[in-house]
Amino acid sequence: MAVYLDCNATTPLEPAVLTLVNRFMERDYGNAASPIHDFGEFARMAVEHARGQIAELAAARREEIIFTSGATEADNLALLGLARHGLASGQRHIISTAIEHKAVLEPLAELERLGFEVELLPVDESGRLDPQRLADALRPDTLLVSAMQVNNETGVSQPIAELSAILKNHQAFWHVDAAQGFGKEIKPLTNQRIDLLSISGHKIYGPKGIGALIARKRDGVFPPLTPLMFGGGQEQGLRPGTLPVPLIAGLGEAAKLAQRDHASRADRCRAFRQRLLKALEPLAPVLNGDQQWVLPHTVNLSLPGIPSDRAITALKGLVAVSSTSACTSHTRTPSHVLTAMGLGEQRIETSIRLSWCHLTPEPDWEAILTTLHGLRDQ
């Protein structure tokens, strides 16, 4: 069976998370909105317990955790949810970056259609945003800044602390898509200047179909979000619908384990990365992105002379890898992230992304090297 090296697309479930999810699926299946009996009360308590676990990891308050179906919905709620406030206040300038996930770029495109001015800041070959670009772009009418924590394709972490310093005395709301770094790079996300934070369960060894928008109060007031859906009034009136208690409990457990184990997980991922790069050294790979800022569970590299689609197909029986974000890998268009970094066509066409975790078994590196050598010799 192939070894899974696409953890940036989704991660395996932690065994303890799976056990807890199954418990709430099979036995404790009450509705958290029906605390009129023990089943409902226990479900409500489980939701609030998970809310507290997530809040602790992000240094947030319990009431600031808004459960969603994942980071994509959280991104949409954060961005489109500010539209009414922006139109009413006359603040119609929005700043983001050219390397954001499509879950951010597409809502921004919708905001443009609504009359907002969206400015996408470029990055250089490092894959990292120069904070000075944000300082230069800020205007009195800037409503929102949206800049991701860790890029999903390159693994490059962005300068959260520096961006925070620039935004310290500006009233713009700051949204961070933290799907790729939540629970892995912890300290940056505890920054209290971040107003809106999107997370996803299936990127931190939790279940798919659950995530959260962390909406921090500023001076005791929530960001002025308008809900995208209506009916039920759950989650501060921002996200209606019956709460998926098993998934929420699983996300909470995953957050708890990330808080406890993130350092040891990073050590294992760092050791795996060293073995990976050593094994592929004979192919002279070119690493994409400034490696001093890349998290230990990701590498994006180009293999000269080996088109990525051929490499991915040839390696299927050995390892599962990808070339771009999972959400766009079905398309034939080049990576918008590597393009934004200014990489040449050949380097982009030969790039692959390998991502792993503390649960990843060791692949057959010799067989992988032989397979890739064979492609280059053709």
N, C-alpha and C positions, 0 to 999 in steps of 0.2 A: 504493500500500500504506500502511496506517495506521502511524503512528509509535507505538512501544511506550512508554507512560508508566505502566507498572505494575511497575517494578523492585523495589518492596518485596514483591511477590508472588514474583517470580523474576527473576534477571538473565540477560542473554545471556552466552554463554561467551566468555572471552578467547580470541583466536585461538591463543595459545601453549598454553593449557590444552587446547583441542581437539586440537591436534597431538599433545600428549603422551598424552592419553587414547586417541587412535586408535592410537598406537604400541603401547601395552600391550594394546589389543584385538586388533590384527592380527598383531603380530610377537612381542612379549615377553609371552606369555600364560601364563607358568608360575604355579604355585600357591606362594604364599609359605610354606605349611606343608610344602613338599616340597623343602627345600634340599639334597637328595641328588644333584642334578645342576645344571648351569649355569642352566637355565631357572628352577628353583625358587629358586636362590640369588640370581639377579638380581631376581626378584620380591620376595624378602625384603628385599634391599637397597633396592629402590625404596620399599617400605612404610616402612622405618626412616628413609630420607631424608625422606620426606614428614612423618613424625612429628616429625622435627627442625625442619622448616620451620614447622610449626604451633606447636610449642613455643616457637620463637624469637619469633613474633608475639605470643604470650600471656605471655612471660617465665615459661614453665613448664619442667618437665623432660620429656624424651622419654617416660619410663615413665608419666607422668601423662596422656598422650593416649590415650583409649579410643575407637577408631573405632566409629561407629554408622551407621545408615541416614540420619540427619539430626538436626536439633535436637529434633524431636518425640520420637524414641526416647531421645535424650540427656536430655531433660526427665523422661521417665518413669523412666529408670534412676536419675536423681539423686533424685527425689522418692519414688517407690515403693520404691526400693532402700534407703532409710533406715527403712522401716516396721518391720522386724524389730528393729533396734537401738532404735528409739523405744519399741516395746512392751516390750522387755526392760528398758530403763532407767527406764521410767516417764515419759519426756519425751514428752508427747503434745500439746504446744502448737505450732502452726505459724502463722507470719505470712507473708502475701503481700499483694498489692495487687489492687484491683478492676479494673485495666487490663491484667492479664496476658493473654497469648495463651491460647487454649483448650488448647494443648498443656501448659500449666501448670495452668489452672483445672480441667480434667477429672481429671487425676491427683489433685489436691487434694480434689476431691469424692469420689474413691475412698478416699482416706485418711480422710475424715470417716466414710465407711461402715465403716471398720475401727476406728473408735473415737477418732480424733484430733480435737482441737479446732482448727479452721482459722479464723483471723481475717484478713479481707481489709481492708486499710487503704484509706480513701478518698483521692481526689485532688480538687483544686479545678479551676476553669476553666482553669488553666495547663496541666493534664495532667501535672503533676509531683508526686511524692510529697514531702510535708513531712517531713524527717528526724525532726522532733520526735515525729511520730506513731509512728515505730518505737521511739524511746526510751521513749515512754509505754507501748507495748504489750509490750515485752520482759518476760519472767518467768523465774524460775529454772528452770521446766520447759519453756522454749522449746527445741524440738529443732532447728528449721529456720526460716530466713528465705529466701524466694524473691522476688526483685525484679528485674525486667528492666533491661537496660541502655538500650535505645532502644525506644520504642513503635512498633510496626509500622504503626499507623493514622495517628498524628499526626507521627511523626518526632521526638518530644520525648525528649531524653536525660534520664536520671534521675540524681540526685545520688549517684553511686557513692562518691566520696571522703568525703562527709558520712556516708553510711550505714556506711562502713568504720570511721570514727572512733567511731561509736556502738557498733559490734559489737566493737571492739578488745578489750575486757575481758570479753566474754561468750563462752561456749563453744558457742553455737548454730552449726550449720552454715549457711553462706551459699551459696545457689545463685543464679546470674545467668543468665537466658536472654539470650544475646548474639547470637541469630540475626540481628537487624536491624543491629547495630552492629559486629560483629566485622570487622576489616579496614578499617573506616571511621573509627571513633573509637577509637584504639588505646590511648592511655595509661591510661584507666580500667581496662581489663581486665588490665593488668599488676599490679594491686593484689594483693598476696600474701594479703590477708585473705579473698579470694574462694576458697571451698573447691571449688565445683563450677561449671563454666562450660559452657553448651551452645552449639554452633555448627553451622552448616549450610553445605554447599558451594555450593548454588545461590543464596545471597544475596551471595556475593562473587565472582561470575563464574566459578564452578566448576561441576562437574556435579551434577545431581540424584541423589538416592539415597545420598548420603554426608554424614556430619557427624562430630561427635566430642563426647564428654563429657571435659572437662579436669578431672580429679580431683586436686587438689593435696594433697600430703602436709602434715600438720600435726605438727610435731615428729618428722618422719621416718615418720609412719604415715598410710596412706591413709584416707580417710573410710570408715566401716564399712558399705559398700554390700553388698547381697545381689543376685545376678543375677536378672533377670526370665526368662531363658531358660537352658537347660542343654544341654551337648553339645559337646565339642571343647576347651574350656578356653582359647580364644584371648582376647586383650585382658585380661590380668590375671585371667582366669577370669570376667570380668563380661559378656562379649558373645561367645558362641560363634558359629561359622560360618566358612566360607571367606571370607577377606578379598577384597573387590573391588578388586584391585590397580589397574586402570585409573582407577577413581573416586578411590581414595586418592591416587594420583600426581597426579591433576588437582586435588584439594583442596590438596595440598602446594604445587603450582605456583601456585595462586590465592593462597595465603597468602604465598608469596614475593613475588609481584607486588604484593600489597596493602602489604606492608612497604616495598617500594621506591617505590611510586607513589601512596600514599594522599594526599599533600599536593597533587600536581598534579591528581589526580582530584577532590579537594574543590574546588579552584579552578575547574575546568571546570563542576562541578555548581552552584557558587555563581553563576557567570555565567549559566548556563542559567536558574536560579531568578529572577534579576533580569529577564531577558527575558520569562519566563512571566508574572510579576506585572505587568510593564508592559503586556503585551498584553491581559491580562484586566482591567486597571484600569477601563475604561469600564463593566464590569458591577458595580462596587462590591462585590467579594467580601469576605466576612468570614472572616478567618483563624482557624483553630481551634488552640488551644494557644499557649503562650507562645513567641513566635518567637525570642527570644534563646537558647532551648535546642533549637531544631529543627535537625537536621542538614541540610546543604545540598542533599541529594538528594530531599527530600520536602516537599510542602505539602498540608495538608488544609484545604479551604476550603468555605464555603457560598455558594451563589449564590441570593440571595433571589428567590423567585418561580419557580425552576426546580427541580422535583423531580429528585433524583439519578438515578433510574432512567431518566427521559426524557432527561436530559443524556447519560448513558452510551450509550444506544441511538442517539441522534442523532449522536454523535461517532464512531461505530464506524468509519466510512470514513476518518476523519482521524487519530484518536488512540485508543489503548486505555488506558482509565483504569478505576478501580474506586471503590467507595464504602466498603468495609470490608476486613478481612483476607481474603486469598484463601481461607482455610479455611472462612469463614462467609459468603462472598458469595453462595452459592446459596440462602441462607435469606432470609426476608422480615423477620426481626426487626431492630429498630434496632441500631446499633452499641453494644455494651456499653461500649466505651471512651468514646465521646462522651456516653453516658448517665451514666457514672460521673463525668464532668467537670461534670455538672449543666447541660448545654446543653439548650435548649428543643426541643420536638418539631419545629417548623418548621426550625430550624437544622440539626438532625440529618437531616431528610428531604431537605434540599437540599445536603447535604455530599458532596463527592467528594475522592478522594485521587489526587494526581498524583505519581509518583515516577520518577526518571530516573537516568542514570549517565553516565560519561565517554564511553560508546560511543553515546549517544543522538543521532540526527540531529535537525536543526531542523524542527519541524512548521510547517505553514502557519497561523500565528497569525491572520492576517486571516480565513481561512475558518472557523477555530474560533470566533472572535468573532462572525462573521455567523451561524453556526449557533445559537449560544447566544442571541444577540439574538432570533432567530426564535422560539425556544421561549418566551422571556419575553413576546413580543408576542401569542402565541396565547391 
